[in-house]
Amino acid sequence: MIEQSPTRYWGPVTGNNKKNLQFSDNSGIHTSLYDNYHKTSYDFFKLLITDDIIQLCVTETNRYAAQEKAKGSRRSRIQEWKDTTQDEMEKFIGCIMWMGLVALPSINAYWSKSFIYKK
């Protein structure tokens, strides 16, 4: 386990903007972590989202779907439900993270096949 320096802290929130968080000089990924990884996007994804977190998401998603099916919901999506897997959940969370990095005008635009949204 990496020891955290006592100087690491979130600075005070100032003004009316509650999202204005200030960080100390030691903010960010510790360099010793960076040096131990191959530095791919997936390596950093796995630093944030562990296999235990993924498995918990899979278990709870599948449990919720089973409960909804048992209620006899008439929604067609729930009746067609197939249990999700760790691989699918990783891809889904990756998509959500990507949506936070790439700003498009609407949620539908992320799934659009129009050439204007291609990057």
PyMOL commands that set and color helices and strands:
alter all, ss='L'
color gray80, all
select helices_A, chain A and resi 31-35+41-48+51-70+76-79+86-101+107-111+115-117
alter helices_A, ss='H'
color red, helices_A
deselect
rebuild
show_as cartoon
